[in-house]
Amino acid sequence: MPLPSLAGLDPISGDTCEKLLARFRFTGFTSKLVSEADGFFSGTLRAPRLPIVRFWLERRPEPGATLARLFVYDATLGETEARDALSPELFEHLLDAGVVERSGGGVRSLFLVHPVDPGIYVLSDRLDAGRDAVMGPGGGTEHLARLVPAAFEGRALDLGCGAGTLALVAARRGAKRAVGVDLNPRAIELSRFNTRLNGLDAEFFAGNGVEPVENESFDLVLSQPPFVGRPSEQEERTFLFGGARGDELALAFLAAVPSVLAPGGRAFFLLQSAEREGEPLTTRVRRVLGDSAPHLLVLSGGGPTPATQASVFASFEDPSFGEEYARSARRYLEHFEKLGIAAFGGALVVLSRPTPALGDGRYALGLTLRGPHYDAVSLETFLRSLDLVETPDDVLERSQLRLSPHVRSTLELVDDPNAPGTPAQSAVLRVAAPGIGSDWPVAPAELEVLRAIDASPSVRAALDAIVQAAPALASLRDELLGFVRNALLRGALVRGG
Ligand SMILES: C[S@@+](CC[C@H](N)C(=O)[O-])C[C@H]1O[C@@H](n2cnc3c(N)ncnc32)[C@H](O)[C@@H]1O
């Protein structure tokens, strides 16, 4: 299907945008409805899901379900049904603008319109609509959107913004400046329309990576870069391919972002990365960050198999699953095989630029999580705590730390590290969702140290009390501080106050 023209969007007036938004909200066409509809059949491929989700929506009482069928799930509606759902006035406006069209005796939408929490509506293209199709909000976009603090007053950059969703979420949450950049000029046009549609304040620039904003700095950078490896015979798709291997563009973005990250700023990158023997993603990112490295955290989880990926991407080439689907799936599978990709892993890569007061030390931490169950608050709590891991002793000693509210301790028999093969009783600390951390066996005396720190106004006060009670520990102060740093890395201790 060719890309629809954007020429009709410009003349849509501010008044019509307001009425459209009010209509969407009033009829119950909301992100809650769409996520319930998605939940009815959450298979991976879009085409076979559509008729089944439409069936579910047809049984919903709210008129917004009709709008969801039209704008999210590719339904052709009867003209009366479309007029009633939109109102006759808005129906005519959208027809004039070329957003909807009469087709085969009914009405269909030429664009997707997705509601996104918090109450934003995003117009975008169907992903099978050619090389410059503009990606709207998907599961990954929504994951990143949830990491934008509920009240965010800083400057946000949406790098590779597609239809502008993440910049608009930041603007809605209070960003004093929200900017999006995309290589695809069509993405910029759609993002600008979406800004008007939602009555928000955000700026969008066409260009490569951070180039259009190289003289600015941001407190929050959000990016879901294209991360798929392109087989040489496969037609280019701007939103999808990150190079022949797949991670080239993401690594280039990661290398460039520190130059626009303000002190205290964070960059969140969401990607699916091909897992390659001996080359974990943390190592690849560390390498491209070089000496000027910010802090690096990589939270990894499971991802789809190469077979699933091949099937999803081939369905963009031929959504009817015909000959071209078969050829394309084969091209992907051969390409992944040639690259030696056994699996894909989902990852959130976080770069943090510490404030000068925290010193020059840097950490690089990779954690494998059981699921992406963290939220904006638990992630920020973990990151604020990690900010202390490489600080000078004095800064760490002055800090107030608490046991994470998500940490659970169980008594287990584990191998004694000093006498392998001899089980010893040990407390195992585990961080439950939505907290972030890793399992950590600690000796009973170590658990007491953590509890003492939890009960003290500062690490220093806790260590002083411990040394006073057991003077023999005075010579072990450095080891105790090392233990505290490890507790921060494990997510067991978090910054208080
Ligand atoms: C996977 S889409 C993500 C879209 C959007 N951020 C989201 O999460 O919904 C990646 C986007 O990166 C853009 N892109 C590709 N190469 C780029 C480059 N060199 N510089 C800037 N943007 C680029 C694509 O056009 C596409 O819009």
The ligand as a MOL file (V3000), in Angstrom:
LIG
                    3D

  0  0  0     0  0            999 V3000
M  V30 BEGIN CTAB
M  V30 COUNTS 27 29 0 0 0
M  V30 BEGIN ATOM
M  V30 1 C 11.9110 2.0960 15.6900 0
M  V30 2 S 11.4400 3.7030 15.1600 0 CHG=1
M  V30 3 C 10.9830 4.4450 16.7100 0
M  V30 4 C 9.9550 5.5440 16.5870 0
M  V30 5 C 9.5100 6.1770 17.9020 0
M  V30 6 N 10.6160 6.7350 18.6530 0
M  V30 7 C 8.7890 5.1750 18.7740 0
M  V30 8 O 9.3990 4.6330 19.7170 0
M  V30 9 O 7.6140 4.9370 18.5050 0 CHG=-1
M  V30 10 C 13.0170 4.4080 14.8190 0
M  V30 11 C 13.0080 5.7950 14.2330 0
M  V30 12 O 14.3630 6.2080 14.0190 0
M  V30 13 C 14.4200 6.9640 12.8120 0
M  V30 14 N 15.7980 6.9830 12.2840 0
M  V30 15 C 16.4160 6.0500 11.5190 0
M  V30 16 N 17.6810 6.4300 11.2620 0
M  V30 17 C 17.8780 7.6210 11.8910 0
M  V30 18 C 18.9820 8.5120 11.9960 0
M  V30 19 N 20.1590 8.2480 11.4250 0
M  V30 20 N 18.8150 9.6620 12.7040 0
M  V30 21 C 17.6260 9.9490 13.2820 0
M  V30 22 N 16.5530 9.1410 13.2060 0
M  V30 23 C 16.6670 7.9860 12.5270 0
M  V30 24 C 13.4210 6.2650 11.9090 0
M  V30 25 O 13.0070 7.1070 10.8560 0
M  V30 26 C 12.3120 5.9100 12.8940 0
M  V30 27 O 11.3500 6.9270 12.9480 0
M  V30 END ATOM
M  V30 BEGIN BOND
M  V30 1 1 1 2
M  V30 2 1 2 3
M  V30 3 1 2 10
M  V30 4 1 3 4
M  V30 5 1 4 5
M  V30 6 1 5 6
M  V30 7 1 5 7
M  V30 8 2 7 8
M  V30 9 1 7 9
M  V30 10 1 10 11
M  V30 11 1 11 12
M  V30 12 1 11 26
M  V30 13 1 12 13
M  V30 14 1 13 14
M  V30 15 1 13 24
M  V30 16 1 14 15
M  V30 17 1 14 23
M  V30 18 2 15 16
M  V30 19 1 16 17
M  V30 20 1 17 18
M  V30 21 2 17 23
M  V30 22 1 18 19
M  V30 23 2 18 20
M  V30 24 1 20 21
M  V30 25 2 21 22
M  V30 26 1 22 23
M  V30 27 1 24 25
M  V30 28 1 24 26
M  V30 29 1 26 27
M  V30 END BOND
M  V30 END CTAB
M  END
